Amino acid sequence: MNAIVQNGYGSPDVLEFKEVDMPVVKDNGVLVRVKAASINAGDIFSMRGSPWLVRLTVGFPKPKDFIPG
């Protein structure tokens, strides 16, 4: 599966297009194929890690969730 992966905070240059493992679906879960996606202001703040207080919720010193969205 292809994904946009974030391994640190910063400008859009920190985002990389990579091949990742397919997620494991739990008994009460669903796997959805996404054809298009968008971002909003919250995603941009999370990507940059600004203001610094955002890092307390999304991960310090690097993001907890490597695949945004």
Secondary structure, DSSP 8 states (H G I E B T S, - for coil): -EEEEE-SSSSGGGEEEEE-------TT------S-----HHHHHHHHT-STTHHHHH-SSS-S-SS--
